[in-house]
Amino acid sequence: MAGNRRPAFLPDRSPLPVPKTAPIDNAPCRLAKPRILIADDDRNMLQMLKTVVARKCGAEVAVAESGGQAWELAASFHPDLILTDIKMPGLDGLELLRRSKERDPAAAIILMTGYGSVELAVQALKEGAYDFFEKPFDNEHLVHAVKRSLERTCLLRENQRLQEKLGGEEGFQGFIGQSDRLREVFNLIRRLADTDVTVLIRGQSGTGKELAAQALHALSRRAAHPLVTVNCPALPEPILESELFGHVRGAFTGAAADKKGLFLEADGSSILLDEIGDLPLTLQTKLLRVLQEKELRPLGQTRSIKIDARVISSTNQDLEEKIRTGQFREDLFYRLNVVTVTMPSLAEIPEDIPVLARHFLARYGEKYGHPGLGLTEEAMKNLLRRPWPGNVRELQNVIKRAVLLAAGTRLGPEDLAPAENGKTKAPAANDAGGLLHLSYNEAKQEMVTRFSRDYLAGALERSGGNVTAAARASGLGRQAFQRLLRRFGLASEEYRAGGEE
């Protein structure tokens, strides 16, 4: 056809830069079989365009003789590109453009007209058109624009697909991961959420048991009220009893006023009994009554109070073994264990490690002023080789520490502390801050202090901030472990997932 009379001011569009989430390779993005919808009320023009575009672009082409017909056809055809005349009876090309951009923002629109003007071209581009051609135009120029627009659409669709995938990884109540094992947990939580069944969440420390409890509550009809969480091993027995069930004034020395217990706080909501395996036997008996009778009696009160609280409990302990040794009531176990949700360890879902690592890298990189950090191939292999006894929480803390201490833009294996296999190395005297200038006793004390801090921090990191688990793994009693934490200025809260968020 005649030479191109495209308005001279229109920019010649070079290929769009690849979005950050687009595939990392040098090949241009290509749709497997692009779909192009052509709309024009001139049948001869329509047939010519269909022939040229199908042959030159390898596309599947559909045609419409009006804007209204094109709009209806697009609903089922799902075009990647709409090539449309502006002047058509009924729905014109500009209105088709507006509607199409609302329906599918990634689809490209190229407008054609035999009545071109600068004002019309400007309006079309402002409305979101990819390009504008005035008839008659050069076929090869049009084909070139079509190919460029399809490449742009491909990039946008790929970006959208990856964003949806990311949404899937993080989209279930804060969980991150795509493994089949984790998806099984998601599906079970969905089925259980809007029931009142008592749930026991089991799993190693750092596997996300509290997150699972939050998901069960958030997806339930009780979600309008806050989830009440009780950390069973955190308080001595007398205080824990008062916290759980409340007391009246004068019930014991120091009870200067009535106290509403956490079970009453959870009336109409859900209550999470975290680490239920550490609940003292005397309180296990009282908890059993609450579960059986749906009522409680605050300390010092003579009448019982009816409550409606859904009970969720969690543990990283072998409750069956504790039953065998007389440390846990069997009848309470069966009351709590109506349905079990078992959280997988990181060793069971190794395919999620890269996803988790990149997620934490992006989160803490943004938070601590190191955006754009990446992991070398060796660093990722290092993460995949580790046993991760502290599971997701340990991985999170390792990445957090690496980001805080990052000196470059790429993190290698040497940046991922603690050392491989989760062991923390004590520094040698000649490379630990110049201790040789100190007296023997002073240097020894300094080394003991450094070792103790590193050891305690490593134990907390592996347990995800769980003091009971860290003390047990260290061969220490809980109180002795807590005294050491206070002595060396460490706080267990800093090692819990999201503890500082």
One Martini backbone bead per residue (centre of mass of N, CA, C, O) as a GRO file, in nm:
protein
  501
    1MET     BB    1   0.104   0.030  -0.002
    2ALA     BB    2   0.128   0.320   0.093
    3GLY     BB    3   0.298   0.526   0.254
    4ASN     BB    4   0.370   0.641   0.549
    5ARG     BB    5   0.145   0.876   0.757
    6ARG     BB    6   0.262   0.909   1.025
    7PRO     BB    7   0.288   1.099   1.272
    8ALA     BB    8   0.593   1.257   1.344
    9PHE     BB    9   0.578   1.273   1.673
   10LEU     BB   10   0.593   0.981   1.707
   11PRO     BB   11   0.742   0.746   1.870
   12ASP     BB   12   0.992   0.507   1.847
   13ARG     BB   13   0.956   0.194   1.976
   14SER     BB   14   1.135   0.034   2.187
   15PRO     BB   15   1.206  -0.212   2.364
   16LEU     BB   16   1.129  -0.310   2.657
   17PRO     BB   17   1.220  -0.339   2.956
   18VAL     BB   18   1.297  -0.579   3.170
   19PRO     BB   19   1.161  -0.697   3.420
   20LYS     BB   20   1.262  -0.821   3.721
   21THR     BB   21   1.054  -1.081   3.679
   22ALA     BB   22   1.179  -1.168   3.436
   23PRO     BB   23   1.341  -1.353   3.242
   24ILE     BB   24   1.692  -1.458   3.252
   25ASP     BB   25   1.757  -1.362   2.929
   26ASN     BB   26   1.830  -1.294   2.575
   27ALA     BB   27   1.558  -1.366   2.486
   28PRO     BB   28   1.283  -1.297   2.350
   29CYS     BB   29   0.963  -1.258   2.403
   30ARG     BB   30   0.725  -1.537   2.348
   31LEU     BB   31   0.439  -1.630   2.216
   32ALA     BB   32   0.334  -1.922   2.120
   33LYS     BB   33   0.020  -1.812   2.022
   34PRO     BB   34  -0.085  -1.548   1.910
   35ARG     BB   35  -0.361  -1.318   1.964
   36ILE     BB   36  -0.564  -1.160   1.707
   37LEU     BB   37  -0.774  -0.874   1.684
   38ILE     BB   38  -0.982  -0.759   1.412
   39ALA     BB   39  -1.126  -0.425   1.349
   40ASP     BB   40  -1.349  -0.367   1.063
   41ASP     BB   41  -1.586  -0.232   0.818
   42ASP     BB   42  -1.373  -0.324   0.604
   43ARG     BB   43  -1.347  -0.615   0.436
   44ASN     BB   44  -1.088  -0.582   0.275
   45MET     BB   45  -0.909  -0.490   0.505
   46LEU     BB   46  -0.961  -0.735   0.688
   47GLN     BB   47  -0.843  -0.954   0.497
   48MET     BB   48  -0.563  -0.836   0.458
   49LEU     BB   49  -0.477  -0.832   0.758
   50LYS     BB   50  -0.515  -1.129   0.818
   51THR     BB   51  -0.305  -1.236   0.615
   52VAL     BB   52  -0.054  -1.078   0.708
   53VAL     BB   53  -0.049  -1.144   1.015
   54ALA     BB   54  -0.055  -1.452   1.002
   55ARG     BB   55   0.209  -1.481   0.831
   56LYS     BB   56   0.418  -1.278   0.983
   57CYS     BB   57   0.325  -1.367   1.308
   58GLY     BB   58   0.196  -1.646   1.378
   59ALA     BB   59  -0.118  -1.606   1.414
   60GLU     BB   60  -0.422  -1.594   1.574
   61VAL     BB   61  -0.715  -1.493   1.392
   62ALA     BB   62  -0.966  -1.249   1.449
   63VAL     BB   63  -1.284  -1.110   1.330
   64ALA     BB   64  -1.448  -0.778   1.301
   65GLU     BB   65  -1.717  -0.541   1.184
   66SER     BB   66  -1.724  -0.433   1.488
   67GLY     BB   67  -1.705  -0.320   1.806
   68GLY     BB   68  -1.919  -0.503   1.937
   69GLN     BB   69  -1.813  -0.769   1.820
   70ALA     BB   70  -1.530  -0.747   1.941
   71TRP     BB   71  -1.610  -0.740   2.240
   72GLU     BB   72  -1.749  -1.020   2.245
   73LEU     BB   73  -1.510  -1.189   2.131
   74ALA     BB   74  -1.290  -1.119   2.351
   75ALA     BB   75  -1.415  -1.285   2.590
   76SER     BB   76  -1.320  -1.572   2.442
   77PHE     BB   77  -1.037  -1.510   2.288
   78HIS     BB   78  -0.813  -1.351   2.429
   79PRO     BB   79  -0.631  -1.117   2.334
   80ASP     BB   80  -0.304  -0.970   2.281
   81LEU     BB   81  -0.429  -0.813   2.025
   82ILE     BB   82  -0.575  -0.502   1.904
   83LEU     BB   83  -0.689  -0.425   1.572
   84THR     BB   84  -0.834  -0.097   1.516
   85ASP     BB   85  -1.070   0.091   1.413
   86ILE     BB   86  -1.231   0.388   1.479
   87LYS     BB   87  -1.445   0.404   1.248
   88MET     BB   88  -1.751   0.274   1.373
   89PRO     BB   89  -2.031   0.132   1.423
   90GLY     BB   90  -2.115   0.224   1.723
   91LEU     BB   91  -1.853   0.096   1.851
   92ASP     BB   92  -1.566   0.245   1.881
   93GLY     BB   93  -1.224   0.235   1.908
   94LEU     BB   94  -1.195   0.402   2.174
   95GLU     BB   95  -1.401   0.240   2.343
   96LEU     BB   96  -1.264  -0.032   2.303
   97LEU     BB   97  -1.007   0.052   2.441
   98ARG     BB   98  -1.117   0.115   2.724
   99ARG     BB   99  -1.248  -0.161   2.782
  100SER     BB  100  -0.997  -0.343   2.731
  101LYS     BB  101  -0.811  -0.221   2.955
  102GLU     BB  102  -0.996  -0.315   3.186
  103ARG     BB  103  -0.999  -0.622   3.123
  104ASP     BB  104  -0.684  -0.613   2.972
  105PRO     BB  105  -0.393  -0.450   3.031
  106ALA     BB  106  -0.187  -0.630   2.853
  107ALA     BB  107  -0.325  -0.567   2.609
  108ALA     BB  108  -0.284  -0.459   2.295
  109ILE     BB  109  -0.337  -0.140   2.111
  110ILE     BB  110  -0.419  -0.071   1.767
  111LEU     BB  111  -0.476   0.212   1.571
  112MET     BB  112  -0.700   0.309   1.301
  113THR     BB  113  -0.718   0.564   1.028
  114GLY     BB  114  -0.864   0.788   0.772
  115TYR     BB  115  -0.875   1.043   1.007
  116GLY     BB  116  -0.615   1.191   1.074
  117SER     BB  117  -0.460   1.330   1.380
  118VAL     BB  118  -0.292   1.460   1.632
  119GLU     BB  119  -0.521   1.461   1.845
  120LEU     BB  120  -0.607   1.165   1.808
  121ALA     BB  121  -0.335   1.036   1.876
  122VAL     BB  122  -0.305   1.151   2.160
  123GLN     BB  123  -0.561   1.029   2.276
  124ALA     BB  124  -0.494   0.731   2.225
  125LEU     BB  125  -0.234   0.724   2.401
  126LYS     BB  126  -0.372   0.818   2.666
  127GLU     BB  127  -0.571   0.560   2.665
  128GLY     BB  128  -0.341   0.312   2.581
  129ALA     BB  129  -0.214   0.297   2.321
  130TYR     BB  130   0.051   0.166   2.142
  131ASP     BB  131  -0.065   0.261   1.854
  132PHE     BB  132  -0.072   0.470   1.540
  133PHE     BB  133  -0.260   0.465   1.227
  134GLU     BB  134  -0.261   0.594   0.899
  135LYS     BB  135  -0.443   0.589   0.629
  136PRO     BB  136  -0.230   0.468   0.450
  137PHE     BB  137  -0.005   0.187   0.500
  138ASP     BB  138   0.271   0.006   0.582
  139ASN     BB  139   0.293  -0.324   0.627
  140GLU     BB  140   0.576  -0.358   0.760
  141HIS     BB  141   0.536  -0.150   0.979
  142LEU     BB  142   0.297  -0.288   1.112
  143VAL     BB  143   0.431  -0.560   1.174
  144HIS     BB  144   0.648  -0.446   1.356
  145ALA     BB  145   0.449  -0.332   1.569
  146VAL     BB  146   0.313  -0.598   1.638
  147LYS     BB  147   0.564  -0.746   1.744
  148ARG     BB  148   0.629  -0.544   1.970
  149SER     BB  149   0.356  -0.565   2.120
  150LEU     BB  150   0.380  -0.871   2.182
  151GLU     BB  151   0.632  -0.850   2.353
  152ARG     BB  152   0.507  -0.673   2.568
  153THR     BB  153   0.277  -0.864   2.647
  154CYS     BB  154   0.458  -1.094   2.738
  155LEU     BB  155   0.597  -0.943   2.969
  156LEU     BB  156   0.339  -0.877   3.126
  157ARG     BB  157   0.243  -1.169   3.163
  158GLU     BB  158   0.495  -1.272   3.308
  159ASN     BB  159   0.480  -1.075   3.541
  160GLN     BB  160   0.199  -1.162   3.636
  161ARG     BB  161   0.264  -1.461   3.685
  162LEU     BB  162   0.488  -1.411   3.902
  163GLN     BB  163   0.312  -1.250   4.096
  164GLU     BB  164   0.110  -1.482   4.142
  165LYS     BB  165   0.317  -1.675   4.252
  166LEU     BB  166   0.399  -1.503   4.491
  167GLY     BB  167   0.116  -1.497   4.608
  168GLY     BB  168   0.119  -1.803   4.661
  169GLU     BB  169   0.364  -1.806   4.859
  170GLU     BB  170   0.220  -1.561   5.049
  171GLY     BB  171  -0.109  -1.592   5.039
  172PHE     BB  172  -0.117  -1.785   5.306
  173GLN     BB  173  -0.116  -1.631   5.586
  174GLY     BB  174   0.219  -1.576   5.546
  175PHE     BB  175   0.308  -1.797   5.388
  176ILE     BB  176   0.600  -1.973   5.245
  177GLY     BB  177   0.536  -2.167   4.959
  178GLN     BB  178   0.508  -2.468   4.711
  179SER     BB  179   0.491  -2.724   4.836
  180ASP     BB  180   0.306  -3.003   4.875
  181ARG     BB  181   0.318  -3.024   5.182
  182LEU     BB  182   0.218  -2.733   5.239
  183ARG     BB  183  -0.050  -2.751   5.083
  184GLU     BB  184  -0.177  -2.960   5.268
  185VAL     BB  185  -0.190  -2.773   5.509
  186PHE     BB  186  -0.364  -2.554   5.387
  187ASN     BB  187  -0.612  -2.733   5.327
  188LEU     BB  188  -0.664  -2.817   5.619
  189ILE     BB  189  -0.706  -2.537   5.737
  190ARG     BB  190  -0.948  -2.460   5.564
  191ARG     BB  191  -1.135  -2.693   5.669
  192LEU     BB  192  -1.106  -2.612   5.988
  193ALA     BB  193  -1.152  -2.309   6.048
  194ASP     BB  194  -1.494  -2.300   6.038
  195THR     BB  195  -1.464  -2.447   6.309
  196ASP     BB  196  -1.470  -2.589   6.660
  197VAL     BB  197  -1.239  -2.761   6.655
  198THR     BB  198  -0.989  -2.916   6.814
  199VAL     BB  199  -0.637  -2.822   6.783
  200LEU     BB  200  -0.324  -2.983   6.705
  201ILE     BB  201   0.001  -2.846   6.677
  202ARG     BB  202   0.274  -2.992   6.509
  203GLY     BB  203   0.633  -2.946   6.558
  204GLN     BB  204   0.904  -2.806   6.515
  205SER     BB  205   1.102  -2.567   6.573
  206GLY     BB  206   1.026  -2.315   6.331
  207THR     BB  207   0.756  -2.415   6.142
  208GLY     BB  208   0.475  -2.242   6.210
  209LYS     BB  209   0.255  -2.285   6.437
  210GLU     BB  210   0.148  -1.998   6.494
  211LEU     BB  211   0.064  -1.939   6.203
  212ALA     BB  212  -0.148  -2.162   6.190
  213ALA     BB  213  -0.326  -2.049   6.414
  214GLN     BB  214  -0.383  -1.777   6.279
  215ALA     BB  215  -0.522  -1.901   6.032
  216LEU     BB  216  -0.753  -2.045   6.174
  217HIS     BB  217  -0.870  -1.779   6.287
  218ALA     BB  218  -0.883  -1.587   6.030
  219LEU     BB  219  -1.088  -1.812   5.878
  220SER     BB  220  -1.295  -1.756   6.087
  221ARG     BB  221  -1.585  -1.642   6.259
  222ARG     BB  222  -1.377  -1.521   6.496
  223ALA     BB  223  -1.193  -1.288   6.356
  224ALA     BB  224  -1.309  -1.023   6.495
  225HIS     BB  225  -1.137  -1.144   6.714
  226PRO     BB  226  -0.875  -1.187   6.899
  227LEU     BB  227  -0.607  -1.373   6.943
  228VAL     BB  228  -0.520  -1.581   7.214
  229THR     BB  229  -0.196  -1.603   7.376
  230VAL     BB  230  -0.017  -1.879   7.537
  231ASN     BB  231   0.290  -1.917   7.715
  232CYS     BB  232   0.335  -2.178   7.910
  233PRO     BB  233   0.665  -2.165   7.991
  234ALA     BB  234   0.690  -1.849   8.089
  235LEU     BB  235   0.533  -1.929   8.359
  236PRO     BB  236   0.463  -1.983   8.657
  237GLU     BB  237   0.216  -2.163   8.792
  238PRO     BB  238   0.058  -1.949   8.965
  239ILE     BB  239   0.047  -1.735   8.738
  240LEU     BB  240  -0.079  -1.907   8.511
  241GLU     BB  241  -0.348  -1.965   8.646
  242SER     BB  242  -0.438  -1.669   8.660
  243GLU     BB  243  -0.411  -1.608   8.358
  244LEU     BB  244  -0.617  -1.820   8.258
  245PHE     BB  245  -0.867  -1.801   8.501
  246GLY     BB  246  -0.830  -1.611   8.719
  247HIS     BB  247  -0.939  -1.371   8.982
  248VAL     BB  248  -1.012  -1.265   9.299
  249ARG     BB  249  -1.026  -1.075   9.546
  250GLY     BB  250  -0.825  -1.236   9.792
  251ALA     BB  251  -0.727  -1.524   9.691
  252PHE     BB  252  -0.438  -1.395   9.743
  253THR     BB  253  -0.147  -1.275   9.792
  254GLY     BB  254  -0.186  -0.969   9.605
  255ALA     BB  255  -0.501  -0.973   9.543
  256ALA     BB  256  -0.637  -0.653   9.487
  257ALA     BB  257  -0.793  -0.766   9.228
  258ASP     BB  258  -0.962  -0.843   8.978
  259LYS     BB  259  -0.914  -1.109   8.724
  260LYS     BB  260  -0.909  -1.163   8.386
  261GLY     BB  261  -0.884  -1.422   8.206
  262LEU     BB  262  -0.789  -1.558   7.899
  263PHE     BB  263  -1.047  -1.723   7.852
  264LEU     BB  264  -1.235  -1.477   7.876
  265GLU     BB  265  -1.100  -1.313   7.651
  266ALA     BB  266  -1.180  -1.565   7.441
  267ASP     BB  267  -1.467  -1.506   7.429
  268GLY     BB  268  -1.563  -1.568   7.096
  269SER     BB  269  -1.289  -1.695   7.035
  270SER     BB  270  -0.941  -1.772   7.041
  271ILE     BB  271  -0.701  -2.012   7.187
  272LEU     BB  272  -0.347  -2.033   7.240
  273LEU     BB  273  -0.152  -2.315   7.348
  274ASP     BB  274   0.170  -2.280   7.387
  275GLU     BB  275   0.337  -2.538   7.469
  276ILE     BB  276   0.159  -2.770   7.625
  277GLY     BB  277   0.382  -2.971   7.741
  278ASP     BB  278   0.452  -2.746   7.988
  279LEU     BB  279   0.210  -2.807   8.148
  280PRO     BB  280   0.110  -2.848   8.442
  281LEU     BB  281  -0.069  -3.092   8.596
  282THR     BB  282  -0.271  -2.916   8.756
  283LEU     BB  283  -0.359  -2.755   8.496
  284GLN     BB  284  -0.456  -2.991   8.329
  285THR     BB  285  -0.707  -3.048   8.498
  286LYS     BB  286  -0.844  -2.769   8.455
  287LEU     BB  287  -0.847  -2.779   8.145
  288LEU     BB  288  -1.025  -3.029   8.116
  289ARG     BB  289  -1.278  -2.898   8.233
  290VAL     BB  290  -1.309  -2.676   8.023
  291LEU     BB  291  -1.343  -2.871   7.780
  292GLN     BB  292  -1.588  -3.034   7.895
  293GLU     BB  293  -1.779  -2.782   8.023
  294LYS     BB  294  -1.741  -2.486   7.923
  295GLU     BB  295  -1.595  -2.394   8.200
  296LEU     BB  296  -1.504  -2.168   8.475
  297ARG     BB  297  -1.295  -2.097   8.782
  298PRO     BB  298  -1.191  -1.862   8.953
  299LEU     BB  299  -0.995  -1.768   9.186
  300GLY     BB  300  -1.211  -1.754   9.472
  301GLN     BB  301  -1.458  -1.873   9.327
  302THR     BB  302  -1.789  -2.040   9.349
  303ARG     BB  303  -1.851  -1.992   9.046
  304SER     BB  304  -1.925  -2.063   8.725
  305ILE     BB  305  -1.820  -1.993   8.378
  306LYS     BB  306  -1.929  -1.954   8.074
  307ILE     BB  307  -1.772  -2.054   7.759
  308ASP     BB  308  -1.658  -1.942   7.412
  309ALA     BB  309  -1.374  -2.125   7.318
  310ARG     BB  310  -1.133  -2.188   7.100
  311VAL     BB  311  -0.898  -2.459   7.095
  312ILE     BB  312  -0.545  -2.414   7.053
  313SER     BB  313  -0.257  -2.619   7.013
  314SER     BB  314   0.102  -2.660   7.087
  315THR     BB  315   0.397  -2.866   6.979
  316ASN     BB  316   0.750  -3.016   7.006
  317GLN     BB  317   0.659  -3.269   7.157
  318ASP     BB  318   0.635  -3.595   7.304
  319LEU     BB  319   0.338  -3.677   7.434
  320GLU     BB  320   0.343  -3.985   7.451
  321GLU     BB  321   0.594  -3.994   7.634
  322LYS     BB  322   0.472  -3.819   7.864
  323ILE     BB  323   0.253  -4.018   7.928
  324ARG     BB  324   0.437  -4.261   8.000
  325THR     BB  325   0.588  -4.069   8.237
  326GLY     BB  326   0.350  -3.877   8.372
  327GLN     BB  327   0.347  -3.562   8.233
  328PHE     BB  328   0.072  -3.643   8.078
  329ARG     BB  329  -0.253  -3.641   8.008
  330GLU     BB  330  -0.446  -3.853   7.830
  331ASP     BB  331  -0.726  -3.713   7.832
  332LEU     BB  332  -0.619  -3.441   7.731
  333PHE     BB  333  -0.497  -3.530   7.467
  334TYR     BB  334  -0.775  -3.619   7.338
  335ARG     BB  335  -0.901  -3.334   7.359
  336LEU     BB  336  -0.677  -3.185   7.182
  337ASN     BB  337  -0.658  -3.437   6.951
  338VAL     BB  338  -0.883  -3.428   6.732
  339VAL     BB  339  -0.690  -3.251   6.544
  340THR     BB  340  -0.404  -3.266   6.328
  341VAL     BB  341  -0.130  -3.037   6.268
  342THR     BB  342   0.158  -3.085   6.063
  343MET     BB  343   0.461  -2.938   6.053
  344PRO     BB  344   0.708  -2.903   5.841
  345SER     BB  345   1.017  -2.942   5.791
  346LEU     BB  346   1.279  -2.827   5.606
  347ALA     BB  347   1.370  -3.117   5.523
  348GLU     BB  348   1.079  -3.174   5.378
  349ILE     BB  349   1.114  -2.868   5.212
  350PRO     BB  350   1.370  -2.785   5.019
  351GLU     BB  351   1.223  -2.630   4.777
  352ASP     BB  352   1.170  -2.367   4.977
  353ILE     BB  353   1.443  -2.231   5.038
  354PRO     BB  354   1.481  -2.027   4.803
  355VAL     BB  355   1.219  -1.872   4.857
  356LEU     BB  356   1.281  -1.788   5.148
  357ALA     BB  357   1.552  -1.648   5.104
  358ARG     BB  358   1.450  -1.428   4.908
  359HIS     BB  359   1.241  -1.309   5.094
  360PHE     BB  360   1.430  -1.227   5.332
  361LEU     BB  361   1.622  -1.058   5.161
  362ALA     BB  362   1.412  -0.846   5.074
  363ARG     BB  363   1.307  -0.760   5.350
  364TYR     BB  364   1.590  -0.684   5.491
  365GLY     BB  365   1.703  -0.507   5.271
  366GLU     BB  366   1.486  -0.288   5.302
  367LYS     BB  367   1.503  -0.242   5.616
  368TYR     BB  368   1.851  -0.214   5.619
  369GLY     BB  369   1.961  -0.073   5.343
  370HIS     BB  370   1.989  -0.347   5.118
  371PRO     BB  371   1.901  -0.333   4.832
  372GLY     BB  372   1.955  -0.595   4.592
  373LEU     BB  373   2.030  -0.847   4.715
  374GLY     BB  374   2.232  -1.143   4.669
  375LEU     BB  375   2.298  -1.483   4.576
  376THR     BB  376   2.509  -1.709   4.537
  377GLU     BB  377   2.541  -2.023   4.431
  378GLU     BB  378   2.702  -2.119   4.682
  379ALA     BB  379   2.507  -2.008   4.893
  380MET     BB  380   2.265  -2.181   4.812
  381LYS     BB  381   2.405  -2.453   4.854
  382ASN     BB  382   2.458  -2.408   5.153
  383LEU     BB  383   2.159  -2.395   5.238
  384LEU     BB  384   2.083  -2.683   5.120
  385ARG     BB  385   2.293  -2.847   5.316
  386ARG     BB  386   2.159  -2.780   5.562
  387PRO     BB  387   1.973  -2.898   5.843
  388TRP     BB  388   1.793  -2.707   6.015
  389PRO     BB  389   1.688  -2.729   6.332
  390GLY     BB  390   1.527  -2.432   6.325
  391ASN     BB  391   1.436  -2.384   6.052
  392VAL     BB  392   1.285  -2.111   5.936
  393ARG     BB  393   1.390  -1.934   6.168
  394GLU     BB  394   1.689  -1.984   6.119
  395LEU     BB  395   1.698  -1.881   5.831
  396GLN     BB  396   1.602  -1.597   5.894
  397ASN     BB  397   1.843  -1.523   6.085
  398VAL     BB  398   2.070  -1.565   5.884
  399ILE     BB  399   1.977  -1.353   5.678
  400LYS     BB  400   1.963  -1.114   5.866
  401ARG     BB  401   2.262  -1.111   5.945
  402ALA     BB  402   2.377  -1.085   5.658
  403VAL     BB  403   2.247  -0.812   5.595
  404LEU     BB  404   2.364  -0.643   5.829
  405LEU     BB  405   2.681  -0.734   5.727
  406ALA     BB  406   2.685  -0.627   5.453
  407ALA     BB  407   2.932  -0.523   5.190
  408GLY     BB  408   2.770  -0.611   4.941
  409THR     BB  409   2.557  -0.747   4.672
  410ARG     BB  410   2.683  -1.038   4.744
  411LEU     BB  411   2.620  -1.345   4.894
  412GLY     BB  412   2.814  -1.570   5.056
  413PRO     BB  413   2.903  -1.829   5.256
  414GLU     BB  414   3.065  -1.635   5.455
  415ASP     BB  415   2.787  -1.465   5.532
  416LEU     BB  416   2.654  -1.735   5.662
  417ALA     BB  417   2.554  -1.719   5.967
  418PRO     BB  418   2.644  -1.971   6.086
  419ALA     BB  419   2.819  -2.217   6.047
  420GLU     BB  420   2.827  -2.498   5.921
  421ASN     BB  421   2.598  -2.701   6.100
  422GLY     BB  422   2.543  -2.468   6.329
  423LYS     BB  423   2.833  -2.385   6.420
  424THR     BB  424   3.005  -2.201   6.657
  425LYS     BB  425   3.297  -2.017   6.647
  426ALA     BB  426   3.564  -1.965   6.832
  427PRO     BB  427   3.792  -1.739   6.878
  428ALA     BB  428   4.103  -1.668   6.855
  429ALA     BB  429   4.334  -1.493   7.036
  430ASN     BB  430   4.492  -1.368   6.770
  431ASP     BB  431   4.176  -1.280   6.632
  432ALA     BB  432   4.011  -1.138   6.902
  433GLY     BB  433   4.097  -0.822   6.946
  434GLY     BB  434   4.370  -0.823   7.101
  435LEU     BB  435   4.430  -1.012   7.377
  436LEU     BB  436   4.752  -1.013   7.429
  437HIS     BB  437   4.755  -0.742   7.612
  438LEU     BB  438   4.644  -0.910   7.821
  439SER     BB  439   4.590  -1.082   8.070
  440TYR     BB  440   4.519  -1.399   8.124
  441ASN     BB  441   4.255  -1.356   8.289
  442GLU     BB  442   4.129  -1.141   8.101
  443ALA     BB  443   4.132  -1.308   7.840
  444LYS     BB  444   3.969  -1.545   7.947
  445GLN     BB  445   3.712  -1.384   8.017
  446GLU     BB  446   3.660  -1.279   7.731
  447MET     BB  447   3.635  -1.558   7.593
  448VAL     BB  448   3.400  -1.659   7.764
  449THR     BB  449   3.203  -1.438   7.687
  450ARG     BB  450   3.202  -1.488   7.382
  451PHE     BB  451   3.124  -1.781   7.386
  452SER     BB  452   2.858  -1.753   7.542
  453ARG     BB  453   2.713  -1.569   7.346
  454ASP     BB  454   2.737  -1.752   7.098
  455TYR     BB  455   2.602  -2.002   7.215
  456LEU     BB  456   2.332  -1.880   7.304
  457ALA     BB  457   2.257  -1.760   7.029
  458GLY     BB  458   2.261  -2.031   6.876
  459ALA     BB  459   2.041  -2.170   7.046
  460LEU     BB  460   1.818  -1.961   6.985
  461GLU     BB  461   1.827  -1.980   6.679
  462ARG     BB  462   1.755  -2.288   6.657
  463SER     BB  463   1.480  -2.238   6.843
  464GLY     BB  464   1.345  -1.956   6.784
  465GLY     BB  465   1.339  -1.848   7.103
  466ASN     BB  466   1.314  -2.115   7.264
  467VAL     BB  467   1.406  -2.169   7.582
  468THR     BB  468   1.341  -2.463   7.642
  469ALA     BB  469   1.483  -2.585   7.390
  470ALA     BB  470   1.763  -2.456   7.435
  471ALA     BB  471   1.817  -2.578   7.712
  472ARG     BB  472   1.789  -2.874   7.635
  473ALA     BB  473   2.015  -2.871   7.409
  474SER     BB  474   2.236  -2.763   7.637
  475GLY     BB  475   2.193  -2.911   7.924
  476LEU     BB  476   1.987  -2.716   8.067
  477GLY     BB  477   1.814  -2.537   8.263
  478ARG     BB  478   1.592  -2.292   8.235
  479GLN     BB  479   1.693  -2.102   8.463
  480ALA     BB  480   1.994  -2.112   8.389
  481PHE     BB  481   1.959  -2.000   8.105
  482GLN     BB  482   1.829  -1.729   8.190
  483ARG     BB  483   2.069  -1.627   8.356
  484LEU     BB  484   2.264  -1.615   8.116
  485LEU     BB  485   2.108  -1.415   7.948
  486ARG     BB  486   2.123  -1.183   8.153
  487ARG     BB  487   2.432  -1.173   8.186
  488PHE     BB  488   2.471  -1.138   7.844
  489GLY     BB  489   2.233  -0.966   7.710
  490LEU     BB  490   1.989  -1.160   7.620
  491ALA     BB  491   1.702  -1.196   7.393
  492SER     BB  492   1.465  -1.414   7.281
  493GLU     BB  493   1.285  -1.224   7.098
  494GLU     BB  494   1.512  -1.172   6.872
  495TYR     BB  495   1.468  -1.498   6.764
  496ARG     BB  496   1.196  -1.446   6.658
  497ALA     BB  497   0.965  -1.444   6.432
  498GLY     BB  498   0.906  -1.112   6.390
  499GLY     BB  499   0.982  -0.979   6.678
  500GLU     BB  500   1.047  -0.668   6.549
  501GLU     BB  501   0.800  -0.583   6.359
   0.00000   0.00000   0.00000
